[in-house]
Protein backbone atom coordinates (compact mmCIF):
# COMPACT_ATOMS: atom_id res chain seq x y z
CA UNK A 1 0.00 0.00 0.00
CA UNK A 2 1.22 3.48 -0.76
CA UNK A 3 0.96 6.81 1.01
CA UNK A 4 -1.51 7.74 -1.74
CA UNK A 5 -3.79 4.97 -0.49
CA UNK A 6 -3.24 6.05 3.12
CA UNK A 7 -4.27 9.62 2.35
CA UNK A 8 -7.17 8.56 0.16
CA UNK A 9 -8.48 6.12 2.76
CA UNK A 10 -8.28 8.65 5.51
CA UNK A 11 -10.07 11.27 3.40
CA UNK A 12 -12.87 8.85 2.53
CA UNK A 13 -13.21 7.74 6.14
CA UNK A 14 -13.40 11.32 7.34
CA UNK A 15 -15.95 12.23 4.69
CA UNK A 16 -18.22 9.25 5.34
CA UNK A 17 -18.00 8.69 9.09
CA UNK A 18 -20.29 10.86 11.24
CA UNK A 19 -18.43 12.77 13.91
CA UNK A 20 -15.07 12.59 12.16
CA UNK A 21 -15.70 15.13 9.42
CA UNK A 22 -14.42 17.94 11.63
CA UNK A 23 -10.99 16.30 11.56
CA UNK A 24 -10.41 16.83 7.85
CA UNK A 25 -6.76 17.68 8.48
CA UNK A 26 -6.11 14.35 10.17
CA UNK A 27 -3.22 13.50 7.85
CA UNK A 28 -1.05 16.62 7.88
CA UNK A 29 1.94 16.53 5.60
CA UNK A 30 0.37 14.07 3.18
CA UNK A 31 -1.50 16.52 0.95
CA UNK A 32 1.22 16.37 -1.71
CA UNK A 33 0.48 12.68 -2.22
CA UNK A 34 -3.22 13.14 -2.92
CA UNK A 35 -2.61 14.33 -6.47
CA UNK A 36 0.06 11.74 -7.26
CA UNK A 37 -0.91 8.70 -9.33
CA UNK A 38 -1.10 5.44 -7.46
CA UNK A 39 1.91 3.19 -7.70
CA UNK A 40 -0.15 0.27 -6.48
CA UNK A 41 -1.59 -2.24 -8.92
CA UNK A 42 -4.79 -3.27 -7.18
CA UNK A 43 -8.13 -1.68 -7.97
CA UNK A 44 -9.31 1.40 -6.08
CA UNK A 45 -11.52 0.68 -3.11
CA UNK A 46 -14.44 3.10 -3.20
CA UNK A 47 -15.90 1.82 0.06
CA UNK A 48 -12.82 2.23 2.28
CA UNK A 49 -14.52 4.81 4.44
CA UNK A 50 -17.57 2.70 5.12
CA UNK A 51 -17.10 0.48 8.13
CA UNK A 52 -18.27 -2.92 6.98
CA UNK A 53 -19.40 -4.92 9.98
CA UNK A 54 -19.81 -8.15 8.01
CA UNK A 55 -17.34 -10.95 8.54
CA UNK A 56 -15.65 -13.08 5.92
CA UNK A 57 -16.83 -16.66 5.51
CA UNK A 58 -13.30 -17.66 6.46
CA UNK A 59 -10.77 -15.44 8.22
CA UNK A 60 -7.81 -14.37 6.11
CA UNK A 61 -4.20 -15.18 6.88
CA UNK A 62 -2.16 -12.04 7.52
CA UNK A 63 1.29 -11.58 6.08
CA UNK A 64 4.20 -11.01 8.48
CA UNK A 65 4.19 -7.18 8.23
CA UNK A 66 0.47 -7.06 9.02
CA UNK A 67 0.90 -9.36 11.98
CA UNK A 68 3.83 -7.33 13.35
CA UNK A 69 2.07 -4.03 12.76
CA UNK A 70 -1.14 -5.10 14.47
CA UNK A 71 0.86 -6.43 17.43
CA UNK A 72 2.34 -2.93 17.71
CA UNK A 73 -1.12 -1.36 17.54
CA UNK A 74 -2.39 -3.70 20.24
CA UNK A 75 0.58 -3.02 22.53
CA UNK A 76 0.23 0.75 22.07
CA UNK A 77 -3.51 0.50 22.76
CA UNK A 78 -2.88 -1.46 25.97
CA UNK A 79 -0.34 1.14 27.08
CA UNK A 80 -2.76 3.96 26.28
CA UNK A 81 -5.40 2.27 28.41
CA UNK A 82 -3.29 3.30 31.40
CA UNK A 83 -4.05 6.89 30.37
CA UNK A 84 -7.66 6.37 31.29
CA UNK A 85 -6.40 6.18 34.88
CA UNK A 86 -4.31 9.38 34.54
CA UNK A 87 -1.06 7.38 34.52
CA UNK A 88 0.30 8.95 31.32
CA UNK A 89 1.49 12.48 30.76
CA UNK A 90 1.04 14.35 27.46
CA UNK A 91 4.51 13.41 26.20
CA UNK A 92 3.81 9.72 26.78
CA UNK A 93 0.47 10.00 24.94
CA UNK A 94 2.20 11.74 22.00
CA UNK A 95 4.79 8.92 21.94
CA UNK A 96 1.99 6.36 21.79
CA UNK A 97 0.36 8.34 18.97
CA UNK A 98 3.68 8.33 17.09
CA UNK A 99 4.03 4.57 17.61
CA UNK A 100 0.53 3.99 16.24
CA UNK A 101 1.25 6.10 13.16
CA UNK A 102 4.60 4.38 12.66
CA UNK A 103 2.95 0.94 12.85
CA UNK A 104 0.34 1.93 10.25
CA UNK A 105 2.95 3.50 7.97
CA UNK A 106 4.97 0.27 8.14
CA UNK A 107 1.89 -1.81 7.28
CA UNK A 108 1.04 0.44 4.33
CA UNK A 109 4.61 0.16 3.08
CA UNK A 110 5.18 -3.56 3.60
CA UNK A 111 1.86 -5.48 3.59
CA UNK A 112 1.09 -7.47 0.47
CA UNK A 113 -2.47 -8.77 0.71
CA UNK A 114 -4.97 -9.99 -1.81
CA UNK A 115 -7.63 -7.38 -2.73
CA UNK A 116 -10.42 -8.67 -0.48
CA UNK A 117 -8.48 -8.78 2.84
CA UNK A 118 -6.68 -5.60 1.81
CA UNK A 119 -10.04 -3.83 1.41
CA UNK A 120 -11.18 -5.10 4.82
CA UNK A 121 -7.97 -3.91 6.46
CA UNK A 122 -7.98 -0.35 5.13
CA UNK A 123 -10.85 0.95 7.32
CA UNK A 124 -9.15 -0.48 10.40
CA UNK A 125 -5.90 1.28 9.59
CA UNK A 126 -7.72 4.53 8.82
CA UNK A 127 -9.39 4.36 12.24
CA UNK A 128 -5.97 3.90 13.87
CA UNK A 129 -4.66 6.95 12.00
CA UNK A 130 -7.60 9.10 13.08
CA UNK A 131 -7.13 8.03 16.70
CA UNK A 132 -3.38 8.64 16.47
CA UNK A 133 -3.96 12.13 15.11
CA UNK A 134 -6.45 12.92 17.89
CA UNK A 135 -4.02 11.73 20.54
CA UNK A 136 -1.17 13.67 18.99
CA UNK A 137 -3.16 16.90 18.88
CA UNK A 138 -5.27 16.64 22.02
CA UNK A 139 -3.50 14.33 24.44
CA UNK A 140 -5.38 11.48 26.04
CA UNK A 141 -8.85 11.04 24.55
CA UNK A 142 -11.29 8.36 25.73
CA UNK A 143 -13.02 8.23 22.33
CA UNK A 144 -9.69 7.63 20.56
CA UNK A 145 -8.92 4.84 23.03
CA UNK A 146 -12.36 3.30 22.38
CA UNK A 147 -11.71 3.41 18.61
CA UNK A 148 -8.36 1.68 19.06
CA UNK A 149 -9.92 -0.96 21.29
CA UNK A 150 -12.60 -1.55 18.64
CA UNK A 151 -9.90 -2.03 15.99
CA UNK A 152 -8.00 -4.44 18.25
CA UNK A 153 -11.22 -6.40 18.86
CA UNK A 154 -12.16 -6.48 15.15
CA UNK A 155 -8.80 -7.59 13.76
CA UNK A 156 -8.97 -11.23 14.99
CA UNK A 157 -12.51 -11.51 13.60
CA UNK A 158 -11.12 -10.79 10.14
CA UNK A 159 -7.64 -12.32 10.28
CA UNK A 160 -6.52 -15.71 11.54
CA UNK A 161 -3.26 -14.53 13.07
CA UNK A 162 -1.55 -17.27 15.11
CA UNK A 163 0.64 -14.70 16.87
CA UNK A 164 -2.44 -12.81 18.03
CA UNK A 165 -3.77 -15.59 20.23
CA UNK A 166 -0.28 -16.66 21.30
CA UNK A 167 0.55 -13.22 22.71
CA UNK A 168 -1.00 -11.24 25.54
CA UNK A 169 -4.73 -11.38 25.96
CA UNK A 170 -6.87 -8.29 25.62
C-alpha positions in Angstrom: 0.0 0.0 0.0 1.2 3.5 -0.8 1.0 6.8 1.0 -1.5 7.7 -1.7 -3.8 5.0 -0.5 -3.2 6.0 3.1 -4.3 9.6 2.3 -7.2 8.6 0.2 -8.5 6.1 2.8 -8.3 8.7 5.5 -10.1 11.3 3.4 -12.9 8.9 2.5 -13.2 7.7 6.1 -13.4 11.3 7.3 -16.0 12.2 4.7 -18.2 9.3 5.3 -18.0 8.7 9.1 -20.3 10.9 11.2 -18.4 12.8 13.9 -15.1 12.6 12.2 -15.7 15.1 9.4 -14.4 17.9 11.6 -11.0 16.3 11.6 -10.4 16.8 7.8 -6.8 17.7 8.5 -6.1 14.3 10.2 -3.2 13.5 7.9 -1.0 16.6 7.9 1.9 16.5 5.6 0.4 14.1 3.2 -1.5 16.5 0.9 1.2 16.4 -1.7 0.5 12.7 -2.2 -3.2 13.1 -2.9 -2.6 14.3 -6.5 0.1 11.7 -7.3 -0.9 8.7 -9.3 -1.1 5.4 -7.5 1.9 3.2 -7.7 -0.2 0.3 -6.5 -1.6 -2.2 -8.9 -4.8 -3.3 -7.2 -8.1 -1.7 -8.0 -9.3 1.4 -6.1 -11.5 0.7 -3.1 -14.4 3.1 -3.2 -15.9 1.8 0.1 -12.8 2.2 2.3 -14.5 4.8 4.4 -17.6 2.7 5.1 -17.1 0.5 8.1 -18.3 -2.9 7.0 -19.4 -4.9 10.0 -19.8 -8.1 8.0 -17.3 -10.9 8.5 -15.6 -13.1 5.9 -16.8 -16.7 5.5 -13.3 -17.7 6.5 -10.8 -15.4 8.2 -7.8 -14.4 6.1 -4.2 -15.2 6.9 -2.2 -12.0 7.5 1.3 -11.6 6.1 4.2 -11.0 8.5 4.2 -7.2 8.2 0.5 -7.1 9.0 0.9 -9.4 12.0 3.8 -7.3 13.4 2.1 -4.0 12.8 -1.1 -5.1 14.5 0.9 -6.4 17.4 2.3 -2.9 17.7 -1.1 -1.4 17.5 -2.4 -3.7 20.2 0.6 -3.0 22.5 0.2 0.8 22.1 -3.5 0.5 22.8 -2.9 -1.5 26.0 -0.3 1.1 27.1 -2.8 4.0 26.3 -5.4 2.3 28.4 -3.3 3.3 31.4 -4.0 6.9 30.4 -7.7 6.4 31.3 -6.4 6.2 34.9 -4.3 9.4 34.5 -1.1 7.4 34.5 0.3 8.9 31.3 1.5 12.5 30.8 1.0 14.3 27.5 4.5 13.4 26.2 3.8 9.7 26.8 0.5 10.0 24.9 2.2 11.7 22.0 4.8 8.9 21.9 2.0 6.4 21.8 0.4 8.3 19.0 3.7 8.3 17.1 4.0 4.6 17.6 0.5 4.0 16.2 1.2 6.1 13.2 4.6 4.4 12.7 2.9 0.9 12.9 0.3 1.9 10.3 3.0 3.5 8.0 5.0 0.3 8.1 1.9 -1.8 7.3 1.0 0.4 4.3 4.6 0.2 3.1 5.2 -3.6 3.6 1.9 -5.5 3.6 1.1 -7.5 0.5 -2.5 -8.8 0.7 -5.0 -10.0 -1.8 -7.6 -7.4 -2.7 -10.4 -8.7 -0.5 -8.5 -8.8 2.8 -6.7 -5.6 1.8 -10.0 -3.8 1.4 -11.2 -5.1 4.8 -8.0 -3.9 6.5 -8.0 -0.3 5.1 -10.8 1.0 7.3 -9.1 -0.5 10.4 -5.9 1.3 9.6 -7.7 4.5 8.8 -9.4 4.4 12.2 -6.0 3.9 13.9 -4.7 6.9 12.0 -7.6 9.1 13.1 -7.1 8.0 16.7 -3.4 8.6 16.5 -4.0 12.1 15.1 -6.5 12.9 17.9 -4.0 11.7 20.5 -1.2 13.7 19.0 -3.2 16.9 18.9 -5.3 16.6 22.0 -3.5 14.3 24.4 -5.4 11.5 26.0 -8.8 11.0 24.6 -11.3 8.4 25.7 -13.0 8.2 22.3 -9.7 7.6 20.6 -8.9 4.8 23.0 -12.4 3.3 22.4 -11.7 3.4 18.6 -8.4 1.7 19.1 -9.9 -1.0 21.3 -12.6 -1.6 18.6 -9.9 -2.0 16.0 -8.0 -4.4 18.3 -11.2 -6.4 18.9 -12.2 -6.5 15.2 -8.8 -7.6 13.8 -9.0 -11.2 15.0 -12.5 -11.5 13.6 -11.1 -10.8 10.1 -7.6 -12.3 10.3 -6.5 -15.7 11.5 -3.3 -14.5 13.1 -1.5 -17.3 15.1 0.6 -14.7 16.9 -2.4 -12.8 18.0 -3.8 -15.6 20.2 -0.3 -16.7 21.3 0.6 -13.2 22.7 -1.0 -11.2 25.5 -4.7 -11.4 26.0 -6.9 -8.3 25.6 
